[in-house]
Structures are given as C-alpha cells and as structure tokens.
Amino acid sequence: MKICPECSAKIVGREDKKFCSDSCRNAFNNKMNKDSTNFMRNINNKLRKNYRILAELNVDGKSKATRDKMLNKGFDFEFFTNILQTKTGNTYYFLYDQGYRSLDNDYFMLVKKEI
C-alpha cells in the first residue's frame, strides 16, 4: 500500500501513481519549487523586474534608452543573469534574452537575443 507524500492518505489507482489527487501533487510540487529563502526570492524579484523593464523599452528587439529612463522605471544595474563579451570588445549584460550595453552620454543599446 502506497501513501501520498503530501497528505499521507492511501493511494488508490494505478501502480505508478505517486499522489492521491491532483491537488496534493500540485501542493507538493509548489512546496518543492518555491524559493527557499527571502534572499533568493528578493533577487529573483529584482531579475524579473529588470527583465520586464528591458522588454517594455525594447519592443522592436533593438533600441536605445537613457540611464535616467531606465532608473526611473526602477531598473537596478547590479542584477543581471550573464555577461557577453564580443570580439570587438563590447560588453553586453543580459537578463535571459534581453540585453544592454553602455553607449556614450548615458545611453544604452538594448538588444534581444534570438533564441
């Protein structure tokens, strides 16, 4: 006899069934996948916010924005997911597929990676 890992109820049905119901399966997986600490949750929230700002400012896949415009929307330049160094020496900072690089006069080139 198998027991549900979420609610400890008896599992009835298929031999390979792991949970007694869809709600128990969902509750168990939500617990397993949630951010384990406030620190992680706060960083993930900042990354999501930065991503949304870049996506909003870069609708066409390639555009420019000023530092002030990005900061006014709440962009935090300390949080990004990866850095790309080009052969020409340009440094792009990416949040998943949305990226930016510094230009002259406090402007930034915004780009989107083709996936």
ROSE-6911 format. One record per atom (N, C-alpha, C, O): x, y, z negated; residue in three letters. Coordinates in steps of 0.1 Angstrom, whole numbers, padded with zeros to 4 digits, always signed. Last residue first. Example, Ala and Ser with C-alpha at 12.3 -4.5 7.8 and 13.67 -1.06 7.14 Angstrom:
BEGIN
+0128-0022-0071SER/+0137-0011-0071SER/+0129+0000-0079SER/+0134+0011-0080SER/+0132-0057-0078ALA/+0123-0045-0078ALA/+0132-0033-0078ALA/+0142-0033-0085ALA/
END
This chain:
BEGIN
+0164+0333+0300ILE/+0165+0320+0294ILE/+0161+0310+0304ILE/+0162+0298+0301ILE/+0182+0363+0303GLU/+0173+0354+0310GLU/+0175+0340+0304GLU/+0186+0335+0304GLU/+0183+0387+0277LYS/+0189+0376+0284LYS/+0178+0367+0291LYS/+0167+0365+0286LYS/+0178+0421+0281LYS/+0172+0409+0277LYS/+0178+0398+0285LYS/+0180+0398+0297LYS/+0191+0452+0267VAL/+0190+0442+0277VAL/+0183+0430+0271VAL/+0181+0428+0259VAL/+0198+0486+0263LEU/+0190+0475+0258LEU/+0189+0465+0270LEU/+0186+0469+0281LEU/+0223+0507+0254MET/+0218+0500+0265MET/+0211+0488+0259MET/+0217+0480+0252MET/+0220+0537+0235PHE/+0223+0522+0235PHE/+0216+0516+0248PHE/+0205+0520+0252PHE/+0236+0568+0226TYR/+0226+0560+0234TYR/+0230+0545+0233TYR/+0242+0542+0231TYR/+0254+0586+0214ASP/+0244+0579+0206ASP/+0233+0572+0214ASP/+0222+0571+0209ASP/+0273+0592+0235ASN/+0263+0602+0230ASN/+0251+0596+0222ASN/+0240+0600+0224ASN/+0278+0561+0253ASP/+0282+0574+0248ASP/+0270+0582+0243ASP/+0259+0579+0246ASP/+0265+0530+0239LEU/+0270+0538+0250LEU/+0274+0552+0244LEU/+0275+0553+0232LEU/+0264+0497+0226SER/+0266+0512+0224SER/+0271+0518+0236SER/+0280+0513+0243SER/+0240+0473+0234ARG/+0254+0477+0233ARG/+0254+0492+0232ARG/+0246+0499+0238ARG/+0217+0447+0227TYR/+0220+0461+0229TYR/+0235+0463+0228TYR/+0242+0455+0222TYR/+0191+0421+0234GLY/+0204+0426+0230GLY/+0206+0441+0232GLY/+0198+0448+0239GLY/+0171+0393+0229GLN/+0171+0408+0231GLN/+0185+0413+0226GLN/+0189+0410+0215GLN/+0171+0367+0223ASP/+0173+0370+0237ASP/+0173+0385+0239ASP/+0176+0389+0251ASP/+0184+0370+0191TYR/+0179+0360+0200TYR/+0181+0363+0215TYR/+0193+0363+0219TYR/+0197+0398+0192LEU/+0187+0392+0183LEU/+0180+0382+0192LEU/+0170+0386+0199LEU/+0231+0407+0198PHE/+0218+0401+0202PHE/+0210+0397+0190PHE/+0215+0394+0179PHE/+0253+0431+0210TYR/+0248+0425+0198TYR/+0234+0420+0201TYR/+0225+0428+0207TYR/+0281+0432+0232TYR/+0266+0432+0230TYR/+0263+0425+0217TYR/+0268+0415+0214TYR/+0308+0450+0242THR/+0303+0441+0231THR/+0288+0443+0230THR/+0283+0454+0228THR/+0330+0449+0270ASN/+0318+0454+0263ASN/+0313+0444+0253ASN/+0314+0432+0255ASN/+0351+0438+0284GLY/+0354+0444+0271GLY/+0342+0450+0264GLY/+0343+0455+0253GLY/+0347+0425+0307THR/+0351+0439+0309THR/+0353+0446+0295THR/+0356+0457+0295THR/+0337+0401+0298LYS/+0350+0401+0304LYS/+0356+0415+0306LYS/+0368+0417+0305LYS/+0319+0407+0267THR/+0320+0405+0282THR/+0335+0405+0286THR/+0343+0409+0279THR/+0309+0391+0239GLN/+0320+0399+0244GLN/+0321+0397+0259GLN/+0323+0385+0262GLN/+0281+0391+0219LEU/+0286+0386+0232LEU/+0297+0396+0236LEU/+0294+0408+0237LEU/+0269+0379+0188ILE/+0277+0389+0195ILE/+0282+0383+0208ILE/+0287+0371+0208ILE/+0238+0372+0171ASN/+0250+0368+0177ASN/+0256+0380+0184ASN/+0250+0390+0187ASN/+0217+0383+0155THR/+0220+0369+0154THR/+0233+0365+0161THR/+0238+0354+0157THR/+0218+0411+0131PHE/+0217+0405+0145PHE/+0220+0391+0144PHE/+0226+0386+0134PHE/+0219+0438+0111PHE/+0213+0425+0112PHE/+0211+0421+0127PHE/+0203+0428+0134PHE/+0228+0464+0109GLU/+0236+0454+0103GLU/+0231+0440+0105GLU/+0238+0430+0102GLU/+0210+0482+0120PHE/+0221+0478+0129PHE/+0230+0467+0122PHE/+0238+0462+0129PHE/+0176+0481+0119ASP/+0188+0480+0109ASP/+0199+0474+0117ASP/+0199+0462+0121ASP/+0149+0502+0128PHE/+0159+0492+0132PHE/+0171+0493+0122PHE/+0175+0504+0118PHE/+0128+0519+0124GLY/+0131+0510+0113GLY/+0142+0500+0116GLY/+0144+0490+0109GLY/+0122+0539+0141LYS/+0113+0527+0141LYS/+0116+0517+0130LYS/+0109+0507+0128LYS/+0143+0555+0137ASN/+0130+0560+0133ASN/+0120+0549+0133ASN/+0110+0549+0125ASN/+0164+0540+0149LEU/+0164+0542+0134LEU/+0150+0546+0129LEU/+0145+0541+0119LEU/+0157+0543+0176MET/+0157+0530+0170MET/+0157+0531+0155MET/+0149+0523+0149MET/+0159+0571+0178LYS/+0147+0565+0182LYS/+0146+0551+0175LYS/+0136+0547+0170LYS/+0186+0575+0172ASP/+0176+0581+0163ASP/+0162+0574+0166ASP/+0155+0571+0156ASP/+0200+0562+0193ARG/+0201+0557+0179ARG/+0190+0562+0170ARG/+0184+0554+0163ARG/+0179+0559+0222THR/+0188+0566+0214THR/+0189+0560+0200THR/+0179+0553+0196THR/+0180+0536+0249ALA/+0173+0542+0238ALA/+0183+0549+0229ALA/+0195+0545+0230ALA/+0174+0521+0281LYS/+0182+0528+0272LYS/+0173+0534+0261LYS/+0161+0537+0263LYS/+0170+0488+0296SER/+0166+0502+0294SER/+0176+0508+0285SER/+0185+0502+0280SER/+0157+0459+0308LYS/+0170+0467+0308LYS/+0165+0481+0307LYS/+0159+0486+0316LYS/+0132+0448+0305GLY/+0144+0439+0305GLY/+0157+0446+0305GLY/+0168+0440+0302GLY/+0110+0464+0302ASP/+0114+0460+0316ASP/+0127+0451+0316ASP/+0130+0447+0327ASP/+0108+0469+0275VAL/+0097+0462+0281VAL/+0102+0456+0295VAL/+0098+0445+0299VAL/+0123+0477+0251ASN/+0129+0472+0263ASN/+0119+0463+0270ASN/+0121+0451+0272ASN/+0110+0485+0228LEU/+0117+0495+0235LEU/+0122+0491+0249LEU/+0126+0499+0257LEU/+0099+0460+0220GLU/+0090+0472+0222GLU/+0097+0483+0231GLU/+0091+0488+0240GLU/+0122+0445+0215ALA/+0112+0441+0226ALA/+0103+0452+0229ALA/+0099+0454+0241ALA/+0133+0460+0194LEU/+0140+0459+0207LEU/+0131+0455+0218LEU/+0131+0461+0229LEU/+0113+0456+0175ILE/+0117+0469+0179ILE/+0124+0469+0192ILE/+0120+0477+0201ILE/+0114+0428+0171ARG/+0101+0435+0176ARG/+0104+0449+0181ARG/+0099+0453+0191ARG/+0140+0425+0161TYR/+0136+0419+0174TYR/+0124+0426+0180TYR/+0123+0429+0192TYR/+0138+0438+0137ASN/+0147+0443+0147ASN/+0143+0437+0161ASN/+0144+0445+0171ASN/+0119+0421+0124LYS/+0116+0435+0127LYS/+0125+0440+0137LYS/+0120+0447+0146LYS/+0133+0396+0123ARG/+0121+0397+0131ARG/+0117+0412+0134ARG/+0113+0415+0145ARG/+0155+0404+0107LEU/+0157+0400+0120LEU/+0145+0401+0129LEU/+0146+0405+0140LEU/+0140+0410+0083LYS/+0148+0421+0090LYS/+0151+0417+0104LYS/+0150+0425+0113LYS/+0130+0384+0077ASN/+0121+0395+0080ASN/+0128+0407+0087ASN/+0122+0413+0096ASN/+0154+0371+0072ASN/+0146+0367+0084ASN/+0136+0378+0087ASN/+0133+0380+0099ASN/+0162+0384+0049ILE/+0170+0385+0061ILE/+0162+0381+0073ILE/+0162+0388+0083ILE/+0141+0377+0031ASN/+0143+0391+0035ASN/+0151+0393+0047ASN/+0149+0401+0055ASN/+0144+0349+0031ARG/+0131+0355+0035ARG/+0133+0369+0040ARG/+0128+0374+0050ARG/+0169+0347+0018MET/+0167+0342+0032MET/+0154+0348+0038MET/+0154+0352+0050MET/+0162+0359-0007PHE/+0173+0364+0001PHE/+0171+0360+0016PHE/+0172+0368+0025PHE/+0143+0342-0017ASN/+0139+0356-0013ASN/+0150+0362-0004ASN/+0146+0369+0005ASN/+0146+0309-0004THR/+0149+0319-0013THR/+0144+0333-0008THR/+0142+0335+0004THR/+0136+0291+0016SER/+0138+0286+0002SER/+0141+0297-0008SER/+0138+0295-0020SER/+0110+0294+0038ASP/+0123+0300+0034ASP/+0125+0297+0019ASP/+0116+0300+0011ASP/+0094+0263+0046LYS/+0093+0277+0042LYS/+0107+0281+0037LYS/+0116+0273+0033LYS/+0093+0236+0053ASN/+0099+0246+0062ASN/+0099+0260+0058ASN/+0104+0269+0065ASN/+0081+0222+0032MET/+0095+0219+0036MET/+0101+0229+0045MET/+0113+0231+0045MET/+0056+0234+0031LYS/+0065+0235+0019LYS/+0079+0232+0023LYS/+0088+0239+0019LYS/+0046+0226+0056ASN/+0047+0241+0052ASN/+0057+0243+0041ASN/+0065+0252+0041ASN/+0045+0198+0053ASN/+0055+0204+0062ASN/+0057+0219+0060ASN/+0068+0224+0061ASN/+0025+0196+0033PHE/+0038+0191+0031PHE/+0048+0198+0040PHE/+0059+0202+0035PHE/+0003+0208+0047ALA/+0008+0214+0034ALA/+0022+0209+0031ALA/+0030+0217+0027ALA/+0000+0191+0069ASN/+0003+0205+0071ASN/+0009+0211+0058ASN/+0019+0218+0059ASN/-0006+0167+0055ARG/+0005+0167+0064ARG/+0010+0182+0066ARG/+0022+0185+0065ARG/-0030+0174+0043CYS/-0018+0170+0034CYS/-0005+0171+0043CYS/+0005+0175+0038CYS/-0046+0179+0065SER/-0043+0190+0056SER/-0031+0187+0047SER/-0023+0196+0044SER/-0047+0154+0077ASP/-0040+0165+0084ASP/-0037+0176+0075ASP/-0026+0182+0076ASP/-0042+0128+0052SER/-0050+0136+0061SER/-0041+0147+0068SER/-0030+0149+0064SER/-0023+0111+0041CYS/-0037+0107+0041CYS/-0046+0115+0049CYS/-0057+0111+0053CYS/+0007+0103+0060PHE/-0001+0112+0051PHE/-0016+0108+0052PHE/-0020+0101+0061PHE/+0018+0085+0077LYS/+0026+0089+0065LYS/+0018+0097+0056LYS/+0022+0098+0044LYS/+0012+0055+0096LYS/+0007+0068+0091LYS/+0014+0072+0078LYS/+0017+0063+0069LYS/+0018+0030+0106ASP/+0029+0040+0106ASP/+0024+0054+0101ASP/+0032+0064+0101ASP/-0006+0016+0105GLU/+0005+0012+0097GLU/+0016+0022+0095GLU/+0023+0023+0085GLU/-0036+0035+0103ARG/-0025+0029+0110ARG/-0013+0026+0101ARG/-0011+0033+0090ARG/-0055+0034+0072GLY/-0054+0036+0086GLY/-0042+0029+0092GLY/-0038+0018+0088GLY/-0050+0051+0042VAL/-0058+0041+0049VAL/-0056+0044+0064VAL/-0057+0056+0068VAL/-0031+0057+0014ILE/-0032+0060+0028ILE/-0039+0048+0034ILE/-0035+0036+0033ILE/-0040+0071-0018LYS/-0038+0059-0010LYS/-0040+0062+0005LYS/-0050+0069+0009LYS/-0025+0102-0028ALA/-0036+0093-0026ALA/-0032+0081-0017ALA/-0022+0081-0011ALA/-0005+0120-0033SER/-0004+0107-0040SER/-0016+0098-0038SER/-0018+0089-0046SER/-0003+0143-0019CYS/-0013+0143-0029CYS/-0013+0130-0037CYS/-0021+0129-0047CYS/+0022+0140-0003GLU/+0017+0153-0007GLU/+0007+0152-0019GLU/+0009+0159-0029GLU/+0027+0114+0004PRO/+0038+0122-0003PRO/+0033+0135-0008PRO/+0040+0142-0016PRO/+0004+0088-0001CYS/+0006+0101+0005CYS/+0017+0109-0003CYS/+0015+0111-0015CYS/+0015+0055-0002ILE/+0010+0066-0010ILE/+0013+0079-0002ILE/+0024+0080+0003ILE/+0006+0022+0009LYS/+0014+0034+0010LYS/+0007+0045+0003LYS/-0006+0046+0002LYS/+0008-0012+0000MET/+0000+0000+0000MET/+0009+0012+0000MET/+0018+0014-0008MET/
END
